[in-house]
Amino acid sequence: MPLGKYDCEYCNKQFQDTPYARRRHLQSLQHLRAKAQWFDSFKDPNDAYAQSLGRGVCNRFVNTVFCQYGDACKYFHPKNNQQNTITQGASGKPYLKQVV
């Protein structure tokens, strides 16, 4: 009996549908990233920003535009395309200032 083909809609890949091949693909980093990107496309960007306000701003990311923890960081990493900017207060601590 010929084996069927498995078509992954997240990655746009086809391969022989065996338990080993399917498990290997579904656990691959490329598939997990494509799946996360697909689900993130349905999120409201304003909602993600509102959830991040309680976490605080990552000082390392603000100063160097890089954080070794990436998305796993427990602090907020502001993006350039947001309408809020990071500014330094009189105390030297960064705070969010909304640009209107």
C-alpha positions as CSV (number, residue, x, y, z in Angstrom):
1,M,0.0,0.0,0.0
2,P,1.6,3.3,-1.0
3,L,2.1,5.9,1.7
4,G,0.2,9.2,1.4
5,K,1.6,12.7,1.4
6,Y,1.4,15.0,4.4
7,D,0.9,18.7,3.5
8,C,1.8,21.2,6.2
9,E,-0.2,24.4,5.7
10,Y,2.0,26.4,8.1
11,C,5.3,25.6,6.3
12,N,3.9,24.9,2.7
13,K,5.8,21.6,2.7
14,Q,4.9,18.1,1.5
15,F,6.5,14.9,2.6
16,Q,5.8,11.2,2.9
17,D,3.3,10.6,5.7
18,T,5.1,8.3,8.1
19,P,4.8,8.6,11.9
20,Y,8.6,9.3,12.1
21,A,8.6,12.0,9.3
22,R,5.5,13.7,10.7
23,R,6.8,13.8,14.3
24,R,10.2,15.1,13.1
25,H,8.6,17.8,11.1
26,L,6.1,18.9,13.8
27,Q,8.9,19.2,16.3
28,S,11.3,21.1,14.0
29,L,12.2,24.7,14.8
30,Q,11.1,25.8,11.3
31,H,7.6,24.4,11.8
32,L,7.2,25.8,15.3
33,R,8.3,29.3,14.1
34,A,5.9,29.2,11.1
35,K,3.1,28.0,13.3
36,A,3.7,30.8,15.9
37,Q,3.9,33.4,13.1
38,W,0.6,32.2,11.7
39,F,-1.1,32.4,15.1
40,D,0.5,35.8,15.8
41,S,-1.0,37.2,12.6
42,F,-4.4,37.0,14.2
43,K,-3.5,38.9,17.4
44,D,-4.4,42.5,17.8
45,P,-1.2,44.6,18.1
46,N,-2.8,47.0,20.6
47,D,-3.8,44.1,22.8
48,A,-0.2,42.8,22.9
49,Y,1.1,46.2,23.9
50,A,-1.5,46.6,26.7
51,Q,-0.5,43.2,28.1
52,S,3.2,44.2,28.1
53,L,2.8,47.4,30.1
54,G,2.7,45.5,33.4
55,R,6.0,43.8,32.7
56,G,8.4,46.8,32.6
57,V,10.9,47.7,29.8
58,C,14.0,45.6,29.2
59,N,16.9,48.0,29.8
60,R,19.3,45.8,27.9
61,F,17.1,45.9,24.8
62,V,16.5,49.7,25.1
63,N,20.3,50.4,25.4
64,T,21.7,47.9,22.9
65,V,18.7,47.0,20.7
66,F,19.5,43.3,21.5
67,C,18.6,41.0,24.4
68,Q,20.1,37.6,24.8
69,Y,16.8,36.2,26.0
70,G,14.8,37.3,22.9
71,D,11.1,36.5,23.1
72,A,11.6,34.5,26.3
73,C,12.7,37.7,28.2
74,K,10.4,38.5,31.1
75,Y,10.6,42.2,30.2
76,F,8.9,44.2,27.4
77,H,10.9,44.8,24.2
78,P,9.4,47.9,22.4
79,K,9.2,47.7,18.6
80,N,10.1,50.6,16.3
81,N,6.7,50.7,14.6
82,Q,4.8,51.4,17.8
83,Q,3.4,54.8,18.5
84,N,5.1,54.9,21.9
85,T,8.7,55.8,22.5
86,I,11.1,55.2,25.3
87,T,12.4,58.4,26.9
88,Q,14.7,59.0,29.9
89,G,13.1,60.7,32.9
90,A,14.8,63.0,35.4
91,S,15.6,60.0,37.6
92,G,17.4,58.3,34.6
93,K,14.8,55.5,34.4
94,P,13.1,54.9,31.1
95,Y,9.4,55.5,30.8
96,L,6.9,55.2,28.0
97,K,5.7,58.4,26.4
98,Q,2.8,58.2,24.1
99,V,3.2,60.2,20.8
100,V,0.0,61.7,19.6
